[in-house]
Amino acid sequence: MAAPLAVAAGLALLVAFPRYGVWPAAPVGVALLAAAAHRRRLRAGAGLGFLAGVAFFAPLLAWTNLHTGYLPWVLLSLLQAGYLALLGAATAWVSPLADGARWRWAPLTGLLWVGQEALRDRTPFGGFPWGRLAFSQGDSPLLRLAALGGAPLVTFAVAVAGGLLVTAGWRRWTADGWRSPRRWRPAAALAAGAVLVCASGLLVPVGRAGGGATATVAIVQGNVPRLGLDFNAQRQAVLNNHVDATLDLAARVAAGAQPRPDLVVWPENASDIDPLRNPTAGARISQAADTIGAPILVGAVLTGPGVGQVRNAGILWRPGTGPDMAQLYTKRHPVPFAEYVPLRDLARMVSKQVDRVRADFVPGSTPGVVRAGPVVLGDVICFEVAYDEVVRDTVTGGAQLLVVQTNNATFNVAEARQQLAMVRLRAVEHGRPALMASTVGVSGFVAPDGRVSDATGFNTREVVVRQVHLADGRTLATRVGLWPEALLAVLAVAALAAAAVLRRRQRVEPG
């Protein structure tokens, strides 16, 4: 019975995330995994956690195999499932604590999930935070808790709700069990507690964190000639798509059909031709900026600083003067095995696909705070939106609007919607308006309460313009930063240590 429970747990977790978006399935998945691993030996608990992890991560990350083959997808899915194996073992390990007092089961479950995610988000090679419980709660009242303690607090609340569900269901029912109020009332109370935990987010006010200025912002989604890893084989065509879409917008502005934007945002990889070194590319971007009469945040690949190195950057291109080198952000968290290859010789023995990455992207060293006239941007590039500290650093640096430049041309709409869910959480977490600008979609604006506006289609050329209210204040989550996660992770370690003491005592006492 335990193995089917573990598989069901993984599938329930999957259904909670976009493209499905059934957020109540997340605590159900947590409860099923906790039930499967409870009172198991460590090896069995790890195996059950791994089984749940494969059922969850393999379909969740299926977009990684669209253009790179099955091996990278399989390896990444197995690696991520390994962390749920650790969670399964930890759940089995703390079983004596839960059995000693059933009220402990819910907080123990929450602590272990936060601890597992804290580890997975950072290891190896900087971690891979995709699939955090918090990112499944875009339409849930629990999303509002992000304003108090960020993604870790949302994950904790989801897992606590799951812990209450498993506590409610963990009992042996006799034939007349449901007829006896003495038996079903405690279970009903615990289930109601899980519902109340999920509803608790409604008590948290969300919205602008101060400030009253507005700015008109345009997102240009230029699209690519074809999806896939070779989308940039026609780099000039991709750049031309974004230039032409901006020129079309300028024509509508001149005709009075659209307000003139204060800022235009192009996505990541809008110019894979280095516009600082290629005069033709630079001239085309200048043409777009001069015609629209507004600065453009250009996602570009820049050569250098060293031989065989490149940078993934967002650079502000001003009308009349061109690139503003003082307002340039270089991606701080390049993706291993996609933008750079660690241990290249060893990795090549596993798959020669790593040689597709011919030049390693070098990381930047400063947060993406870009001052673009009337608005200060917090720029993060692509997968960086999944990392708490990368986004927070822009807000503490003065960002009034969060901008996520991304390129989804090598993935699919499921990946894009999963990423947009992260943008929603960041908007609530920091009380900031946010936007996601993609080469192919999904692009759109997100209000500080997490609502999405003007979302574009996938694999289309679209331009959306919206007036946004800028924000200058700080939410509690912005102020406390890493501390909620650190505290919960320390408590998770303390729970493991307490379980070790209790297990040792139980072995000694019978003797």
Disulfide bonds with the S-S distance in Angstrom:
none
